[in-house]
């Protein structure tokens, strides 16, 4: 309804979210392993970042009260998978987590997408939860740009 006051919370794409406008909350992925996502090779040329089966993902969020969730989508699948819980952001809003791209011995030479989303509800998702790709991410939630990853290195012996 146009002109109606915002409610305390709303159901968005099947996910409960607060009425804080998504555009006022900024969540970003800044780095995957040693690669800066702002590097023109990845950001402008849309080349995938190349990494192994597990990658350290770091970023920022503008509102520390929100929980950051990082999800991975293998492009050959129809599912996003929630990664390890992101610890509460630091005082400066920085966060870090580990993402798994396939399994240790499966998924090499495949492409993946990584996205970070923010919810006020800390138990919105659980590690390992699978979400159908056609239902995620809802457009009205704070989210990072999607980062393209190519898993290339063999697992360590």
C-alpha angles and dihedrals in degrees: 000000000000115000094014116133116256115260123229091256140002138198108245120182091335092308124107112235136168123253093249102124111255091226091064093057116070121198119176140178105221103171141019111195104312095337121102110219090215091063106120091232090067103024099045104023092041091224115160121252108243118225145142130264093288126039135185109233121196132183149137139256126200096214113050092195089073123085116234117219122190119204132189126209121192104215090223091059136064096226139086114211122209110233131213114312113273111234116240108286118260122253088273092051097252120143138180138194143161121252126198119216105201118315127310093267100024133065102039115153091019128123124238138182124221124198134175120212132182129221131172090220107082095202095049090121138012128221111273094019113148121219123188110252092228090060099046141112101019108220096232100061128090107265141162125237111277111258119213115222131186116200106219114148122086116242115267114260 
